[in-house]
Amino acid sequence: MKKLILSAAVASALFLASCGPSKQDALTYSDKIVAIGKEMDATSVMFINQIDGHNVDSLKLAYGKFDSQAASSLEECKNMPPFAKKTDFKDAAVEYFNSIRKLVDNEGKGMVDIMTKDTSQITEQDVTNVKAFATAYDSQYKAALQKVQDAQAAFAKEWKFEIDPNK
């Protein structure tokens, strides 16, 4: 009798282990990637709100925080394990965070370099350049965000869960 119970317990454990991750596990994985993005988005908004250049010290501080958060968000996402041996969603998220890093290093830095000049040194060309940087930033950000959102939608469809737009 004990052998039968032990055999049944082992068989049950093997069966459960072979089932793999659940829908809830997939949702938790998705939520983790979204949480990493939200941390970065908060510092992004803080940076964007300082671009007007009225407070140079705040702009530099906000840029530094955004730069640091973008780097740590990218690393945190890179270090996440694959989900159910697949990396499509994670790869899209890493690509998104890489895109943000490039935006910080290029367009973000370009805007900061101009907006931290003494106001008497800012030319019309500088203003035009800031607008061009901002337009490129917005365009590239939207494209990168769309890719990761599409990957999340495919992930959600595969694992049969709804994406909560409020998260």
Disulfide bonds with the S-S distance in Angstrom:
none
